[in-house]
Amino acid sequence: MPVRLDPADNRSTCRFCETHVSNDFRRTLGDENNVAHRCLACDSRPRIQAGSAAGKDVEYPDPLEQPNRNRGRKAPETLSDGGVDR
């Protein structure tokens, strides 16, 4: 594969949100050219694992359309004091 010298062709960032993505992420989850179309900063893990990082349309709701879909489970505030549940 030839090396592209075009600065606009930055494969080390997500095509959607321009967040840095690792070589491993791009190689394992990106498309056939190792380009990440979505990443964990802009998409949910189930969508990434179903192929959204490779540019595929997936059946899971898009966090762009439903922003609360990309938020992880939060610990209750009572457990933030070292794990003591009162």
C-alpha positions as CSV (number, residue, x, y, z in Angstrom):
1,M,0.0,0.0,0.0
2,P,1.5,3.4,-1.0
3,V,2.1,6.0,1.7
4,R,0.0,9.1,1.2
5,L,1.6,12.4,2.0
6,D,-1.7,14.3,1.9
7,P,-2.1,16.1,5.3
8,A,-5.9,15.9,4.9
9,D,-5.6,12.1,5.0
10,N,-5.2,11.8,8.7
11,R,-6.0,8.2,9.6
12,S,-5.0,8.5,13.2
13,T,-8.3,10.4,14.0
14,C,-11.9,9.4,13.9
15,R,-13.5,10.5,10.7
16,F,-16.7,11.6,12.6
17,C,-15.4,13.5,15.6
18,E,-11.7,13.9,14.8
19,T,-10.7,12.3,18.2
20,H,-7.4,10.4,18.2
21,V,-7.8,6.7,17.7
22,S,-5.1,4.1,18.2
23,N,-3.6,2.0,15.4
24,D,-5.0,-1.1,17.1
25,F,-8.5,0.4,17.2
26,R,-8.3,1.3,13.5
27,R,-6.9,-2.1,12.5
28,T,-9.4,-4.2,14.4
29,L,-12.6,-2.1,14.2
30,G,-12.0,0.3,11.3
31,D,-12.7,-0.4,7.6
32,E,-10.5,-2.3,5.2
33,N,-8.2,0.7,4.9
34,N,-7.8,0.9,8.7
35,V,-9.9,4.1,8.9
36,A,-12.2,4.6,11.9
37,H,-15.5,6.2,10.9
38,R,-16.7,6.3,14.5
39,C,-15.0,5.8,17.8
40,L,-15.9,5.4,21.5
41,A,-15.8,9.2,22.0
42,C,-18.7,9.7,19.6
43,D,-20.5,6.3,19.4
44,S,-21.7,3.6,21.8
45,R,-19.8,0.3,22.3
46,P,-22.6,-1.9,20.9
47,R,-22.6,0.2,17.7
48,I,-18.8,0.1,17.4
49,Q,-18.8,-3.7,17.9
50,A,-21.6,-4.1,15.3
51,G,-19.5,-2.2,12.7
52,S,-20.1,1.5,12.9
53,A,-16.4,2.2,13.2
54,A,-16.0,0.5,9.8
55,G,-18.6,2.8,8.3
56,K,-21.4,0.2,8.3
57,D,-25.0,1.1,9.1
58,V,-26.1,-0.7,12.3
59,E,-29.4,-1.2,13.9
60,Y,-28.6,0.3,17.3
61,P,-29.8,3.9,18.0
62,D,-27.2,6.5,17.1
63,P,-26.0,8.6,20.2
64,L,-26.1,11.6,17.8
65,E,-29.8,11.2,17.6
66,Q,-30.2,10.0,21.2
67,P,-27.4,11.6,23.3
68,N,-28.1,9.7,26.5
69,R,-27.3,6.4,24.7
70,N,-23.6,7.0,25.0
71,R,-23.5,7.6,28.7
72,G,-22.2,4.9,31.0
73,R,-23.6,3.7,34.2
74,K,-22.7,6.1,37.1
75,A,-21.9,5.0,40.6
76,P,-24.4,6.3,43.2
77,E,-23.1,9.3,45.2
78,T,-23.3,7.3,48.4
79,L,-20.5,5.0,47.1
80,S,-18.2,7.9,46.1
81,D,-16.8,8.1,49.6
82,G,-14.6,5.0,49.3
83,G,-17.3,2.4,48.8
84,V,-19.1,2.7,52.1
85,D,-22.9,2.3,51.5
86,R,-24.7,4.1,54.3
